[in-house]
């Protein structure tokens, strides 16, 4: 898959300039193509996480992890022990050359410095010498709460020679068994039954609270680029040279020319592919057939079931149909030579570049109602 036309338009951008017409998930493609590390500052945590997932999709398509070992990390906002732990984990794993996706509120909150984490992080393994009193004090210093029964993140219990610990960054809690002042065994255990599950050689315990003083993420960054969306307005303070990534067209609402670069995206409107432009889903097949004469089309769906549904629509449309669209793994999609294909993955929305149309369920079926699941306390399951 050739993105050279797109990347040539938006590379070598001057500091403090703007890139316009980055609609849909094209911002994620732009960031996935970056050679230089960056910090992308989104307006909210939700949009930052969505962008992060979109970037991971395009990195899979581009096989970026095979080309470079550099990571792209998502830094959440401080909101309880789990998010505090994940924030500390991002800093703990951050190394030179890595990039970060975050929100403006997360960026304003102080983070642990590398030096502080090195002094505070706990790495437990068996066998390992450490007194039980020292372990308890270290856990308390990291923001963990002593309880009688461990059911939530950032809790621990002490019963004789046993410590139950639920790290802020792990899916399962751990049971640490002492023999004297030596850690003898480490096992995971089930929250509901409180029974041990399997042996675990070692695990890391990161802070479950924010630092008292801390540092800001900018002080950790070296020579990197900074990007922000048009949804964040001045006078928000960005580092000098930060570049705006705008969804809007190159021409301003006042009709004048804007300073910056146009990404060159095309509009999908009027092509007959959008859900609000069709009377029936089967009209989608005819529109795809016409567009595929001059453009490659990739349809990204969330599940195997949706992939089969799209294949059936394309093949069985009355008066048209017979559009062949095989399901191709996203890691292999760039090497696929056909004009139409379906791949399974997580992508928030599509976009239209000259020669390439990427569609998602959002364009085909419409926006689904957003909802946030209510987190159920594990206490209620006991």
TIKEZA-836393 format. One record per residue (C-alpha): residue number from 1; residue in one letter; x, y, z. Coordinates in Angstrom, 1 decimal. Example, Ala and Ser with C-alpha at 12.3 -4.5 7.8 and 13.67 -1.06 7.14 Angstrom:
! TIKEZA-836393
SITE|paba|zavex|px|py|pz
SITE|1|A|12.3|-4.5|7.8
SITE|2|S|13.7|-1.1|7.1
END
This chain:
! TIKEZA-836393
SITE|paba|zavex|px|py|pz
SITE|1|X|0.0|0.0|0.0
SITE|2|X|1.5|3.3|-1.1
SITE|3|X|1.0|6.3|1.1
SITE|4|X|3.8|8.3|-0.5
SITE|5|X|1.4|10.9|-2.1
SITE|6|X|-0.1|11.6|1.3
SITE|7|X|3.2|11.6|3.2
SITE|8|X|4.9|13.8|0.7
SITE|9|X|2.2|16.5|1.1
SITE|10|X|2.5|16.6|4.9
SITE|11|X|6.2|16.0|5.6
SITE|12|X|8.8|18.6|6.4
SITE|13|X|6.3|20.9|8.0
SITE|14|X|7.6|24.0|9.5
SITE|15|X|7.3|24.4|13.3
SITE|16|X|4.2|26.2|14.5
SITE|17|X|2.4|25.6|11.2
SITE|18|X|-0.9|23.9|10.5
SITE|19|X|-2.0|20.8|8.5
SITE|20|X|-5.5|21.1|7.3
SITE|21|X|-8.1|18.6|6.0
SITE|22|X|-7.1|15.7|8.2
SITE|23|X|-10.6|14.3|8.6
SITE|24|X|-11.7|10.9|9.9
SITE|25|X|-8.8|8.7|11.1
SITE|26|X|-6.3|10.3|8.7
SITE|27|X|-4.6|12.0|11.7
SITE|28|X|-3.8|8.6|13.0
SITE|29|X|-2.2|7.6|9.7
SITE|30|X|-0.2|10.8|9.7
SITE|31|X|1.1|10.1|13.2
SITE|32|X|1.8|6.4|12.4
SITE|33|X|4.0|7.6|9.5
SITE|34|X|6.1|9.8|11.6
SITE|35|X|9.8|9.0|11.8
SITE|36|X|10.5|11.4|14.6
SITE|37|X|9.1|10.8|18.1
SITE|38|X|6.2|13.1|19.2
SITE|39|X|3.7|14.0|21.8
SITE|40|X|0.1|14.4|20.5
SITE|41|X|-2.1|16.4|22.9
SITE|42|X|-5.9|15.7|22.4
SITE|43|X|-8.8|17.7|23.8
SITE|44|X|-10.2|14.8|26.0
SITE|45|X|-9.1|11.5|27.3
SITE|46|X|-11.7|9.8|25.2
SITE|47|X|-10.5|11.3|21.9
SITE|48|X|-6.9|10.6|22.9
SITE|49|X|-7.6|6.9|23.5
SITE|50|X|-9.5|6.7|20.3
SITE|51|X|-6.7|8.2|18.4
SITE|52|X|-4.2|5.9|20.1
SITE|53|X|-6.2|2.8|19.0
SITE|54|X|-6.4|4.2|15.4
SITE|55|X|-2.6|4.7|15.4
SITE|56|X|-2.1|1.1|16.5
SITE|57|X|-4.3|-0.1|13.7
SITE|58|X|-2.2|1.8|11.1
SITE|59|X|1.0|0.6|12.6
SITE|60|X|-0.2|-2.9|12.2
SITE|61|X|-1.1|-2.2|8.6
SITE|62|X|2.3|-0.6|8.0
SITE|63|X|4.1|-3.3|9.9
SITE|64|X|5.7|-0.4|11.8
SITE|65|X|6.7|-2.5|14.8
SITE|66|X|9.0|-4.6|12.5
SITE|67|X|10.6|-1.5|11.1
SITE|68|X|11.3|0.3|14.4
SITE|69|X|11.2|-0.8|18.0
SITE|70|X|9.9|2.6|19.1
SITE|71|X|6.7|2.5|21.0
SITE|72|X|3.6|4.7|21.1
SITE|73|X|2.2|5.0|24.6
SITE|74|X|-1.2|6.3|25.9
SITE|75|X|-1.0|8.5|29.0
SITE|76|X|-4.5|8.6|30.8
SITE|77|X|-5.7|11.3|33.1
SITE|78|X|-5.4|10.8|36.9
SITE|79|X|-8.6|9.2|38.0
SITE|80|X|-8.3|6.7|40.8
SITE|81|X|-5.7|4.0|41.6
SITE|82|X|-5.9|2.1|38.3
SITE|83|X|-5.2|5.2|36.2
SITE|84|X|-2.5|6.4|38.6
SITE|85|X|-0.8|3.0|38.2
SITE|86|X|-1.1|3.1|34.4
SITE|87|X|0.3|6.7|34.3
SITE|88|X|3.3|5.4|36.3
SITE|89|X|3.6|2.5|34.0
SITE|90|X|3.8|4.7|30.9
SITE|91|X|6.7|6.7|32.5
SITE|92|X|8.3|3.5|33.7
SITE|93|X|8.3|2.1|30.2
SITE|94|X|9.0|5.3|28.4
SITE|95|X|12.4|5.5|26.7
SITE|96|X|14.2|7.7|24.2
SITE|97|X|12.5|7.6|20.8
SITE|98|X|9.0|6.7|22.2
SITE|99|X|5.9|8.8|21.4
SITE|100|X|3.0|9.7|23.7
SITE|101|X|-0.7|10.2|23.0
SITE|102|X|-2.5|12.1|25.8
SITE|103|X|-5.1|14.7|26.7
SITE|104|X|-4.5|18.3|27.8
SITE|105|X|-5.8|17.5|31.3
SITE|106|X|-3.5|14.5|31.6
SITE|107|X|-0.6|16.6|30.4
SITE|108|X|-1.2|19.3|33.1
SITE|109|X|-1.0|16.7|35.9
SITE|110|X|2.4|16.0|37.3
SITE|111|X|3.9|12.5|36.7
SITE|112|X|6.5|10.4|38.4
SITE|113|X|10.1|11.1|37.3
SITE|114|X|12.3|8.1|36.2
SITE|115|X|14.4|8.6|39.2
SITE|116|X|11.5|8.5|41.6
SITE|117|X|10.1|5.4|40.0
SITE|118|X|13.5|3.6|40.2
SITE|119|X|13.5|4.4|43.9
SITE|120|X|9.9|3.4|44.5
SITE|121|X|9.0|0.5|42.2
SITE|122|X|8.9|-2.9|43.7
SITE|123|X|9.9|-6.0|41.8
SITE|124|X|9.1|-9.2|43.7
SITE|125|X|10.3|-12.6|42.8
SITE|126|X|10.8|-16.0|44.4
SITE|127|X|13.2|-16.5|46.0
SITE|128|X|13.9|-13.0|47.3
SITE|129|X|15.0|-11.8|50.7
SITE|130|X|12.8|-9.1|52.2
SITE|131|X|11.1|-8.8|55.6
SITE|132|X|7.3|-8.7|55.8
SITE|133|X|7.4|-5.4|57.7
SITE|134|X|9.6|-3.8|55.0
SITE|135|X|7.2|-5.0|52.3
SITE|136|X|4.1|-3.7|54.1
SITE|137|X|5.8|-0.3|54.6
SITE|138|X|6.8|-0.1|50.9
SITE|139|X|3.3|-0.9|49.8
SITE|140|X|1.8|1.8|52.1
SITE|141|X|4.4|4.3|50.7
SITE|142|X|3.2|3.4|47.1
SITE|143|X|-0.4|4.3|48.0
SITE|144|X|-1.7|0.8|48.6
SITE|145|X|-4.4|0.2|51.2
SITE|146|X|-4.3|-2.6|53.7
SITE|147|X|-7.6|-4.6|53.9
SITE|148|X|-8.8|-7.9|55.3
SITE|149|X|-9.7|-9.3|51.9
SITE|150|X|-8.2|-8.1|48.6
SITE|151|X|-10.9|-7.4|45.9
SITE|152|X|-9.8|-4.2|44.2
SITE|153|X|-6.7|-2.7|42.6
SITE|154|X|-4.1|-1.1|44.9
SITE|155|X|-5.2|-3.2|47.9
SITE|156|X|-3.2|-5.7|50.0
SITE|157|X|-3.7|-8.0|52.9
SITE|158|X|-1.3|-9.5|55.4
SITE|159|X|-2.1|-12.8|57.1
SITE|160|X|0.7|-14.5|58.9
SITE|161|X|3.2|-15.6|56.2
SITE|162|X|1.0|-14.6|53.3
SITE|163|X|0.6|-11.3|51.5
SITE|164|X|-2.2|-10.8|48.9
SITE|165|X|-1.4|-7.9|46.6
SITE|166|X|-3.5|-6.5|43.8
SITE|167|X|-1.1|-4.3|41.7
SITE|168|X|-2.5|-1.1|40.1
SITE|169|X|-1.4|-2.3|36.7
SITE|170|X|-2.2|-6.0|36.6
SITE|171|X|-5.4|-7.9|35.7
SITE|172|X|-5.0|-10.4|38.5
SITE|173|X|-3.9|-10.2|42.1
SITE|174|X|-0.9|-12.1|43.5
SITE|175|X|-0.3|-14.2|46.6
SITE|176|X|3.2|-13.9|48.1
SITE|177|X|4.2|-16.6|50.5
SITE|178|X|7.1|-16.1|52.9
SITE|179|X|9.4|-18.5|54.6
SITE|180|X|11.1|-16.5|57.3
SITE|181|X|12.4|-13.3|55.6
SITE|182|X|12.4|-14.9|52.2
SITE|183|X|9.7|-14.8|49.5
SITE|184|X|9.3|-18.5|48.8
SITE|185|X|6.3|-18.6|46.4
SITE|186|X|4.3|-16.2|44.2
SITE|187|X|1.0|-17.2|42.7
SITE|188|X|-1.9|-15.5|41.1
SITE|189|X|-5.3|-16.0|42.8
SITE|190|X|-9.0|-15.6|41.9
SITE|191|X|-10.9|-12.7|43.3
SITE|192|X|-14.2|-14.5|43.6
SITE|193|X|-13.0|-17.8|45.2
SITE|194|X|-9.8|-16.3|46.8
SITE|195|X|-8.1|-19.5|45.7
SITE|196|X|-4.6|-19.6|44.2
SITE|197|X|-4.6|-20.2|40.4
SITE|198|X|-1.1|-20.6|39.0
SITE|199|X|2.6|-19.9|39.8
SITE|200|X|4.1|-16.6|38.9
SITE|201|X|7.8|-16.2|38.9
SITE|202|X|7.8|-12.4|39.5
SITE|203|X|5.8|-9.2|39.2
SITE|204|X|6.3|-5.5|39.4
SITE|205|X|4.4|-3.2|41.7
SITE|206|X|4.1|0.4|40.6
SITE|207|X|2.6|3.3|42.5
SITE|208|X|-1.1|3.6|43.1
SITE|209|X|-1.0|7.3|43.8
SITE|210|X|0.2|10.4|42.1
SITE|211|X|3.5|11.9|43.1
SITE|212|X|3.6|14.6|45.8
SITE|213|X|5.8|16.8|43.6
SITE|214|X|6.6|15.0|40.4
SITE|215|X|7.6|16.5|37.0
SITE|216|X|5.9|17.3|33.7
SITE|217|X|6.1|15.1|30.6
SITE|218|X|7.9|17.9|28.6
SITE|219|X|10.9|17.7|30.9
SITE|220|X|11.3|14.0|30.0
SITE|221|X|11.1|14.6|26.3
SITE|222|X|14.2|15.2|24.2
SITE|223|X|14.1|16.3|20.5
SITE|224|X|10.5|15.6|19.6
SITE|225|X|7.6|17.1|17.7
SITE|226|X|4.4|18.3|19.4
SITE|227|X|1.0|18.1|17.7
SITE|228|X|-2.5|19.3|18.9
SITE|229|X|-6.0|19.4|17.3
SITE|230|X|-8.0|22.4|16.3
SITE|231|X|-10.5|21.6|19.1
SITE|232|X|-7.9|23.0|21.6
SITE|233|X|-7.9|26.8|21.3
SITE|234|X|-5.5|29.4|22.4
SITE|235|X|-4.4|30.6|24.9
SITE|236|X|-3.5|27.0|25.9
SITE|237|X|0.2|26.9|26.3
SITE|238|X|2.0|24.4|24.0
SITE|239|X|5.7|24.1|23.6
SITE|240|X|7.2|26.4|21.0
SITE|241|X|6.9|24.9|17.5
SITE|242|X|3.8|22.8|18.2
SITE|243|X|1.9|22.0|15.0
SITE|244|X|-1.9|22.0|14.7
SITE|245|X|-3.7|19.1|13.0
SITE|246|X|-7.0|20.4|11.7
SITE|247|X|-10.1|18.5|10.4
SITE|248|X|-11.2|21.5|8.5
SITE|249|X|-10.5|22.4|4.9
SITE|250|X|-7.6|24.5|3.8
SITE|251|X|-9.9|27.4|3.0
SITE|252|X|-11.1|29.2|6.0
SITE|253|X|-14.8|30.0|6.8
SITE|254|X|-14.2|33.6|5.9
SITE|255|X|-13.2|32.5|2.4
SITE|256|X|-9.5|33.4|2.6
SITE|257|X|-6.5|31.2|2.3
SITE|258|X|-5.2|29.7|5.5
SITE|259|X|-1.6|29.4|6.4
SITE|260|X|-0.4|25.8|6.3
SITE|261|X|-0.6|22.7|4.3
SITE|262|X|-3.6|20.8|2.9
SITE|263|X|-3.4|17.0|3.4
SITE|264|X|-5.2|16.4|0.1
SITE|265|X|-8.1|14.3|1.4
SITE|266|X|-11.3|14.0|-0.7
SITE|267|X|-14.9|14.1|0.4
SITE|268|X|-17.0|11.0|0.6
SITE|269|X|-20.2|13.0|0.3
SITE|270|X|-22.1|12.4|-2.9
SITE|271|X|-20.4|9.1|-3.7
SITE|272|X|-23.4|7.0|-2.5
SITE|273|X|-21.4|5.2|0.1
SITE|274|X|-22.5|7.0|3.2
SITE|275|X|-25.5|5.6|5.2
SITE|276|X|-27.6|8.8|4.8
SITE|277|X|-27.2|8.8|1.0
SITE|278|X|-28.8|5.4|0.4
SITE|279|X|-32.3|4.1|0.5
SITE|280|X|-31.1|0.6|1.0
SITE|281|X|-27.8|-1.1|2.1
SITE|282|X|-27.7|-2.9|-1.2
SITE|283|X|-27.1|0.4|-3.0
SITE|284|X|-23.7|0.3|-1.3
SITE|285|X|-22.6|-2.5|-3.6
SITE|286|X|-23.1|-0.4|-6.8
SITE|287|X|-21.3|2.6|-5.3
SITE|288|X|-18.3|0.5|-4.3
SITE|289|X|-18.1|-1.0|-7.8
SITE|290|X|-18.0|2.5|-9.3
SITE|291|X|-15.4|3.9|-6.9
SITE|292|X|-13.1|0.8|-7.2
SITE|293|X|-12.5|1.5|-10.9
SITE|294|X|-10.0|4.2|-9.9
SITE|295|X|-9.4|3.6|-6.2
SITE|296|X|-8.4|0.9|-3.9
SITE|297|X|-11.0|0.2|-1.2
SITE|298|X|-10.4|-1.2|2.3
SITE|299|X|-13.4|-1.9|4.5
SITE|300|X|-12.5|-2.2|8.2
SITE|301|X|-15.1|-4.0|10.4
SITE|302|X|-15.1|-5.0|14.1
SITE|303|X|-15.8|-8.7|13.8
SITE|304|X|-15.9|-11.7|11.6
SITE|305|X|-19.7|-11.5|11.6
SITE|306|X|-19.7|-8.0|10.3
SITE|307|X|-17.2|-9.0|7.6
SITE|308|X|-19.5|-11.8|6.4
SITE|309|X|-22.4|-9.4|6.4
SITE|310|X|-20.5|-6.9|4.2
SITE|311|X|-19.4|-9.7|1.9
SITE|312|X|-23.0|-10.8|1.5
SITE|313|X|-24.2|-7.3|0.7
SITE|314|X|-21.5|-6.8|-1.9
SITE|315|X|-22.2|-10.2|-3.6
SITE|316|X|-26.0|-10.3|-3.3
SITE|317|X|-27.2|-6.8|-4.1
SITE|318|X|-30.2|-6.9|-6.5
SITE|319|X|-29.4|-5.8|-10.0
SITE|320|X|-25.7|-5.5|-9.2
SITE|321|X|-23.7|-7.5|-6.7
SITE|322|X|-20.9|-9.8|-7.7
SITE|323|X|-18.4|-7.6|-6.0
SITE|324|X|-15.7|-9.8|-4.6
SITE|325|X|-14.1|-8.6|-1.4
SITE|326|X|-12.0|-11.1|0.5
SITE|327|X|-11.1|-10.8|4.1
SITE|328|X|-7.4|-10.0|4.5
SITE|329|X|-5.5|-9.8|7.8
SITE|330|X|-4.6|-6.2|8.5
SITE|331|X|-0.9|-7.1|8.8
SITE|332|X|-1.1|-8.4|5.2
SITE|333|X|-3.4|-5.8|3.7
SITE|334|X|-0.6|-3.6|2.4
SITE|335|X|0.6|-6.5|0.2
SITE|336|X|-2.8|-7.5|-1.1
SITE|337|X|-3.1|-6.6|-4.8
SITE|338|X|-6.8|-6.7|-5.2
SITE|339|X|-8.9|-3.5|-5.5
SITE|340|X|-11.5|-4.3|-2.7
SITE|341|X|-10.8|-6.0|0.6
SITE|342|X|-12.2|-6.4|4.0
SITE|343|X|-10.1|-6.5|7.2
SITE|344|X|-11.0|-6.9|10.8
SITE|345|X|-9.7|-4.4|13.3
SITE|346|X|-10.5|-1.4|15.5
SITE|347|X|-10.7|1.9|13.6
SITE|348|X|-12.9|4.8|14.6
SITE|349|X|-13.7|6.2|11.1
SITE|350|X|-12.5|6.1|7.5
SITE|351|X|-11.2|8.7|5.0
SITE|352|X|-10.8|9.2|1.2
SITE|353|X|-7.4|9.8|-0.3
SITE|354|X|-6.8|10.0|-4.1
SITE|355|X|-6.5|6.3|-5.0
SITE|356|X|-7.5|5.0|-1.6
SITE|357|X|-10.8|4.8|0.2
SITE|358|X|-10.9|3.4|3.8
SITE|359|X|-14.4|2.7|5.1
SITE|360|X|-15.6|1.7|8.6
SITE|361|X|-18.9|0.7|10.0
SITE|362|X|-19.4|4.4|11.0
SITE|363|X|-19.6|5.4|7.3
SITE|364|X|-21.6|2.3|6.2
SITE|365|X|-24.1|2.0|9.0
SITE|366|X|-24.0|5.3|10.8
SITE|367|X|-22.8|6.5|14.2
SITE|368|X|-23.7|4.2|17.0
SITE|369|X|-24.9|5.7|20.3
SITE|370|X|-21.9|6.2|22.6
SITE|371|X|-22.1|4.6|26.0
SITE|372|X|-19.7|4.1|28.9
SITE|373|X|-20.1|0.8|30.8
SITE|374|X|-20.5|1.0|34.5
SITE|375|X|-17.7|-0.6|36.3
SITE|376|X|-19.0|-3.1|38.8
SITE|377|X|-17.2|-3.4|42.1
SITE|378|X|-15.7|-6.9|42.6
SITE|379|X|-17.0|-6.7|46.2
SITE|380|X|-20.5|-7.3|44.9
SITE|381|X|-19.4|-10.6|43.4
SITE|382|X|-18.1|-12.1|46.6
END
